[in-house]
């Protein structure tokens, strides 16, 4: 690979799902779930419904320390609603197959982490809900139908009813 190709590939725009991913935290920080996210100290002090405002590394450390989360994938969401912790990974899936399947599997692996002292969710949006003969749709309507897989659009309703 020559210098021109290295420059060309390094200056390509990010995949859509990688651009949209950070928007999830912005959406949370804009009080879309009805409450302002709190820094760790305030999150731990309050007994009311709360969302943790933390970096990826801070969320991972919090989940390991307080929730027995030992999975190797980071988290996009940690909250406490009705005295129950909820953790999750958010993905926006823009296509079927390939890398998108890997992103899907990462989010599903979070829901299947064992020994966690929290409700685990995969917050998935995009093409996943298009009815068809694709792997992701067949999985969420078949073998994974009992997992907590939901759109960010219904996350608020889910959290307040746990």
C-alpha positions, -999 to +999 in steps of 0.1 A: +000+000+000+015+033-011+014+067+006-014+079-018-036+049-009-029+054+028-040+090+025-070+081+005-082+055+029-075+076+060-095+105+047-126+085+037-157+094+056-167+072+085-194+045+079-228+059+086-233+038+117-200+050+132-211+086+126-245+081+141-233+062+172-221+093+191-254+109+185-270+085+209-252+101+239-261+135+226-297+124+224-295+111+260-278+143+272-306+164+256-330+150+282-348+127+257-355+102+285-370+128+308-340+134+331-306+149+330-277+125+331-256+127+362-218+124+369-208+093+388-208+109+423-242+124+419-255+092+402-244+071+432-259+096+458-294+098+443-319+072+449-343+085+422-343+075+385-310+084+370-287+081+340-250+080+342-231+107+323-197+091+317-171+084+290-170+049+275-140+040+298-158+054+329-190+034+320-170+002+317-152+008+350-185+016+367-202-015+353-174-037+364-171-023+399-208-019+407-227-043+384-204-073+380-202-066+342-172-085+329-179-085+292-152-071+269-175-047+251-181-012+262-215+003+271-235+032+257-260+034+285-262+029+322-293+040+341-312+032+373-350+032+370-374+020+397-343+010+418-331-014+390-300-009+370-302-010+332-272-013+309-270-014+272-253-009+240-267+012+212-262+005+174-277+021+143-276-006+116-277+008+081-275-023+059-276-061+060-247-085+063-209-080+068-198-055+094-234-047+103-239-083+114-208-079+136-223-047+151-256-065+157-238-095+174-218-071+197-251-055+209-267-090+214-236-102+233-242-074+259-277-087+265-263-122+271-236-112+295-240-135+325-239-126+362-246-089+356-265-072+384-286-052+359-312-055+332-293-057+299-306-042+266-296-039+230-308-006+217-310-011+180-323+010+152-322+010+114-328-017+089-331-044+116-369-040+118-375-044+081-394-076+077-376-100+053-354-130+050-323-114+064-304-128+094-310-099+118-348-098+113-350-135+116-330-135+148-350-108+166-383-124+156-370-160+163-342-171+185-338-137+202-374-128+207-372-130+244-341-107+247-344-070+256-340-057+220-356-023+214-355+009+195-343+041+211-377+054+202-393+032+229-364+032+254-381+058+276-412+037+279-392+006+287-371+023+314-401+037+333-419+004+334-390-019+346 
